[in-house]
């Protein structure tokens, strides 16, 4: 049997006495549309940070196609195809929208360190970045500094940067948070239009979005996996309703 | 898309960019009696320009940049004093190499840290070098430094010592121009863009897969080499070198110059150095005992009301006027 695309085995992380990840066994298959849900503080973002290498686990391992990623720096994991968006925008605020995406594309193409040719002459980088902006309907803002954009538009830049890395695994940390509902369809369309072979893991509190998007759902509570299954199974799970969904669906 | 055109044309030369060079050449003819001051100004511009690459573009806050200026200055001095290696161009290249190597080695250690820790460590590096220059009197002349150094004619033709201001001025101008071309090419390259990215958001830069530390160390080493060239020029132009090239005064001074002129803008080094040296000159004449007070007040005004320095004021004026014209 082929190893899953991304897998964790017995993953633990504690800060002193505080256990934020407890013995997590998690699998993300090729082409997955997987949602990670759970109450605030359940350890969802921590899991993403452990996957990307932003945090080092206290115990356990993260495997990409069966290869242990232990000790591999964040940047190296990105090169292996692991990209993420952040729950709170992490953008180059003083640079234009186009430049933000160009930086990501240039790094992926391995020209981010080239010194002689001006960045403005890299038609390949700029072309790809502007195509991404068109896809996310950001072309009208391409020349504006990110800091001048409304938060919702900035969220889309966040996604554009991640897509500029052409990931095999895309980790989306609450991508819709802060996007006005009138614009959230742009994001949904973009996620729906992702190539089928990319595995997508999405952390989201908007249950409409989760149940429309996900083919598999993992519920986390207090740093541990509480339940996992198809959307129908999760919706029918009484314990999940009790700890999380009840409040989320009623809200 | 307009943004694409803007980005694609950003590195192109603007007409006004000829201005500082035309002014420097004009000064050669208009102020023949002030060329010694002019040479010091050009050296200071080069030093500030090297700082701009790390501070303005990569966002590395350093208080120890004089370490590299001093390394270059002492390299040229010691080569001339002990080995009789006094050919100007090759000893300048040696200054760049030595300072660059020190930048590379210290950068590998220092650039693991950020913020205040980094600031203190840059200061410590400089203090260590200063103390080494002080203690190693046999090689460096210690507290007295090395006075009365002589250098060969430039290219074997143009006589070159403290009395030949004209050849020194043009030589310094040519070296500054060459270094400026290097920095300008760098900041508009993808490498320069990634330095700006590191300055703007370190977390995101890691998350797009950039080898952040390698980039920073490389930028630091290049900047150190350029500062070393400035230091080497200083020794050649003044025919002496002493501990003052390595001190906190010089490191803080160049920082003030860059903030005054506007950092991250290439030409801030030019404007800042000119403003600083003129201000220093005028204030020292008017209030010989308290001239630094005036400098301090000017700096406070910049810090409070013009965070982007003199060039920042110019840019916002230009925007306002341009906006009115468009309306």
HADDOCK unambig.tbl for C-alpha pairs under 7 A between the chains (distance, minus, plus):
assign (segid A and resid 74 and name CA) (segid B and resid 206 and name CA) 6.33 0.50 0.50
assign (segid A and resid 74 and name CA) (segid B and resid 207 and name CA) 6.60 0.50 0.50
assign (segid A and resid 74 and name CA) (segid B and resid 209 and name CA) 6.83 0.50 0.50
assign (segid A and resid 75 and name CA) (segid B and resid 206 and name CA) 5.54 0.50 0.50
assign (segid A and resid 75 and name CA) (segid B and resid 207 and name CA) 6.34 0.50 0.50
assign (segid A and resid 75 and name CA) (segid B and resid 208 and name CA) 6.82 0.50 0.50
assign (segid A and resid 75 and name CA) (segid B and resid 209 and name CA) 3.67 0.50 0.50
assign (segid A and resid 75 and name CA) (segid B and resid 210 and name CA) 5.76 0.50 0.50
assign (segid A and resid 75 and name CA) (segid B and resid 211 and name CA) 6.37 0.50 0.50
assign (segid A and resid 76 and name CA) (segid B and resid 209 and name CA) 6.39 0.50 0.50
assign (segid A and resid 78 and name CA) (segid B and resid 207 and name CA) 6.86 0.50 0.50
assign (segid A and resid 78 and name CA) (segid B and resid 208 and name CA) 6.51 0.50 0.50
assign (segid A and resid 78 and name CA) (segid B and resid 209 and name CA) 5.02 0.50 0.50
assign (segid A and resid 79 and name CA) (segid B and resid 209 and name CA) 6.14 0.50 0.50
assign (segid A and resid 90 and name CA) (segid B and resid 201 and name CA) 6.83 0.50 0.50
assign (segid A and resid 90 and name CA) (segid B and resid 204 and name CA) 5.67 0.50 0.50
assign (segid A and resid 91 and name CA) (segid B and resid 201 and name CA) 6.41 0.50 0.50
assign (segid A and resid 91 and name CA) (segid B and resid 204 and name CA) 6.50 0.50 0.50
assign (segid A and resid 92 and name CA) (segid B and resid 197 and name CA) 6.11 0.50 0.50
assign (segid A and resid 92 and name CA) (segid B and resid 200 and name CA) 5.01 0.50 0.50
assign (segid A and resid 92 and name CA) (segid B and resid 201 and name CA) 5.60 0.50 0.50
assign (segid A and resid 93 and name CA) (segid B and resid 200 and name CA) 6.58 0.50 0.50
assign (segid A and resid 94 and name CA) (segid B and resid 200 and name CA) 6.74 0.50 0.50
assign (segid A and resid 103 and name CA) (segid B and resid 194 and name CA) 6.54 0.50 0.50
assign (segid A and resid 104 and name CA) (segid B and resid 208 and name CA) 5.51 0.50 0.50
assign (segid A and resid 107 and name CA) (segid B and resid 208 and name CA) 6.81 0.50 0.50
assign (segid A and resid 107 and name CA) (segid B and resid 209 and name CA) 6.54 0.50 0.50
assign (segid A and resid 107 and name CA) (segid B and resid 210 and name CA) 6.08 0.50 0.50
assign (segid A and resid 111 and name CA) (segid B and resid 190 and name CA) 6.91 0.50 0.50
assign (segid A and resid 112 and name CA) (segid B and resid 190 and name CA) 5.14 0.50 0.50
assign (segid A and resid 112 and name CA) (segid B and resid 191 and name CA) 5.59 0.50 0.50
assign (segid A and resid 112 and name CA) (segid B and resid 194 and name CA) 6.41 0.50 0.50
assign (segid A and resid 113 and name CA) (segid B and resid 190 and name CA) 6.11 0.50 0.50
assign (segid A and resid 113 and name CA) (segid B and resid 191 and name CA) 4.39 0.50 0.50
assign (segid A and resid 114 and name CA) (segid B and resid 189 and name CA) 6.70 0.50 0.50
assign (segid A and resid 114 and name CA) (segid B and resid 190 and name CA) 5.76 0.50 0.50
assign (segid A and resid 114 and name CA) (segid B and resid 191 and name CA) 5.39 0.50 0.50
assign (segid A and resid 115 and name CA) (segid B and resid 186 and name CA) 5.54 0.50 0.50
assign (segid A and resid 115 and name CA) (segid B and resid 189 and name CA) 5.14 0.50 0.50
assign (segid A and resid 115 and name CA) (segid B and resid 190 and name CA) 6.41 0.50 0.50
assign (segid A and resid 115 and name CA) (segid B and resid 191 and name CA) 5.36 0.50 0.50
assign (segid A and resid 116 and name CA) (segid B and resid 185 and name CA) 6.39 0.50 0.50
assign (segid A and resid 116 and name CA) (segid B and resid 186 and name CA) 6.85 0.50 0.50
assign (segid A and resid 116 and name CA) (segid B and resid 189 and name CA) 6.20 0.50 0.50
assign (segid A and resid 117 and name CA) (segid B and resid 189 and name CA) 5.75 0.50 0.50
assign (segid A and resid 118 and name CA) (segid B and resid 11 and name CA) 6.45 0.50 0.50
assign (segid A and resid 118 and name CA) (segid B and resid 185 and name CA) 6.97 0.50 0.50
assign (segid A and resid 118 and name CA) (segid B and resid 188 and name CA) 5.21 0.50 0.50
assign (segid A and resid 118 and name CA) (segid B and resid 189 and name CA) 4.17 0.50 0.50
assign (segid A and resid 118 and name CA) (segid B and resid 190 and name CA) 6.68 0.50 0.50
assign (segid A and resid 119 and name CA) (segid B and resid 188 and name CA) 6.04 0.50 0.50
assign (segid A and resid 119 and name CA) (segid B and resid 189 and name CA) 4.68 0.50 0.50
assign (segid A and resid 119 and name CA) (segid B and resid 190 and name CA) 4.75 0.50 0.50
assign (segid A and resid 120 and name CA) (segid B and resid 7 and name CA) 5.32 0.50 0.50
assign (segid A and resid 120 and name CA) (segid B and resid 8 and name CA) 3.78 0.50 0.50
assign (segid A and resid 120 and name CA) (segid B and resid 9 and name CA) 6.28 0.50 0.50
assign (segid A and resid 120 and name CA) (segid B and resid 10 and name CA) 6.68 0.50 0.50
assign (segid A and resid 120 and name CA) (segid B and resid 11 and name CA) 6.86 0.50 0.50
assign (segid A and resid 121 and name CA) (segid B and resid 8 and name CA) 5.89 0.50 0.50
assign (segid A and resid 142 and name CA) (segid B and resid 3 and name CA) 5.61 0.50 0.50
assign (segid A and resid 143 and name CA) (segid B and resid 3 and name CA) 4.26 0.50 0.50
assign (segid A and resid 165 and name CA) (segid B and resid 208 and name CA) 6.89 0.50 0.50
